Amino acid sequence: MGMLLKSTAGFEVAPGIAQALGMRGFIANLVPVTIGNIIGGSVMAGLIYWFVYLRHLLKIRNPADEDAE
């Protein structure tokens, strides 16, 4: 949206911001954001699956509890 607004006639952007609103600024922002999303998403998905499916494996089973059933 910033790149579109920069090219629109009648819209003035400060010189320092105008440089960041190009393809170089877009790529410089896209790369770390994508890496962060991949790492963060995999960690969060892994934690959710661990919590839902594998958390019960950490419980210490008491033989007395099994006899009561």
Secondary structure, DSSP 8 states (H G I E B T S, - for coil): -HHHHHHSTT----HHHHHHTSHHHHHHHHHHHHHHHHHHHHHHHHHHHIIIIIGGGGS---HHHHHH-
